[in-house]
């Protein structure tokens, strides 16, 4: 089963921010876009999926959104779904953490 993560931020995350954050962590990765650029996926040098990034969306009721997460922060305004395909999650988690650090967000497990 894929690992479902959520990136919580105060501002929407842009593709450019994601790409800049990924370069130092996975310099050999490719970023593949789907659905007209709406969904992106990082694949490693062998073509194996590492992390998918979905569009950011505003959180209308933070209390309800927080209920879907393990250890949510007290405050957040924007939700971005991230998924790591089956298998070893090490590279995907490292990449998710780098993106979160670059945008001032935090990564959380979905329940």
Buried (B, 14 or more C-beta within 10 A) or exposed (E): EBBBBBBBBEEBBEBEBBBBBBEEBBEEBEBEEEEEEEBBBBBBEEEEBBBBBBBBEEBEEBEEBBEEBEEBEEEBBBBBBBBBBEEEBEBBBBBBBBBBEBBEBBBBEEE
